[in-house]
Amino acid sequence: MKKITVLLLCGLAVSGCTTTRENYETGAAALAGSKSLRNEVTQKCIAHARYSNPHARHNAALLMDVRDTEVDRLACSRMVSAVASGRLSYEEAAALHYGRLTPKIVKILQGR
């Protein structure tokens, strides 16, 4: 999951990889207004997530209640959608970046 968050933070940035609140919010606003940008960020996330550790992928599949083969696509699309809709705040993304799952992140990953 940490890898997905890093990819999201980098993909969100209009001006490169970022961890600042302002750039996160700018990227989130850009995602909210552009379906093609959401699709591109999601596809880049999926492409990079394929290199994840198989054990981590399996654990994510258990958390998300999906098959291992679906984890990358669903996790990336759910996280991108959550950022675009404002459901995933900067603080939540930062928590995930540091390996901390919160109840909200679990709900997002589970599609609830």
N, C-alpha and C positions, 0 to 999 in steps of 0.2 A: 504494500500500500504506500509506503514512503516514496517509492519510485514514481508512482502515479501522481502523487502530490507535487513532487519536484517537476515533473513534466507539465502538470497543469499550471504551476506558477510560471514556468518558463514560457509555455504556450500562450498564457494570458497576456504576457507582456507585449505591448506594442513596440517597446524599445529594447527588447532583449530580456534575458533571465532576470527575475526580480523577486525581492522578498518584502518590498515596502508596501505599506497599506495603500498609499496613493496609486501606485502602479497596479496593485491587485484590483482595486476598485475601478480603475480605468479599463483594465482588461476585462473585468466582469461586465462593465457597461458595453464594451465592444462586442462581447459574446452575446449579450442580451439582444443586441440590435442586428446581428448578422448570422443567419443560419449557415451560410457558407463558411464563416470563420469557426463556428461551433463544430461543423463537420470536419474541417481541417485539423483543428486542435484535437478532436476525438480520434481521428485517424493516426495522427502523430503519437498520441498517447498509446494507442493500441499497438502500433509498430514497435515502440520502445518497451512496452510492458511484456512483450513476448520473450524478452531476455530475462525475465524474472526467475528467481529460484523456484523449482517445481514444488518444493515443500511449502513455500510461502503462497504459491498459487493455490495449492490444495487447501491450506488453512483459510484463504480468502473465499474459496468455493464453499467451504463449510459455513462460514459466516454469512455468506450471501444466499445460501441454499440453492446453488446452481452447480452445473457440471464444471469441472476444471477447465474444459475447453471454452466455456462461456465467460470466464472471469474477466479477461482483459477487456473484451468488448463492453460488457455490462458495467464494470467498475468505471471505465473511462467515460462512457456515455452518461452514466448517472452522476458522476462527479462534475462533468462539464455542464450538464443541465442544472445541477444544484448551484454552481457558481453563477451561471447566466440568470437564473431565477432569483438570486439573492439568498437562497436557502443556506448556502455554505459561506460563512463569513470569513474574513481574513484570519480571525483568531482560530477558527475551527481548522482552516487549511494549515495554519502554522502548527497547531497541535498535532495534526496528522503528519506533517513534515518531520516532527521530532518523535514520531512513533507512538503518539498517544491517541488512542481511539476515544471518542466521546460518544455519548448516547445519540447525539444528532448525526454524527458521521456513520454510526452503525445503521441508523434508520435510512440514511441516504443510500448507503451501499446495498441495503436490503430492498430498496425500491419502495420504501414506505414514507 
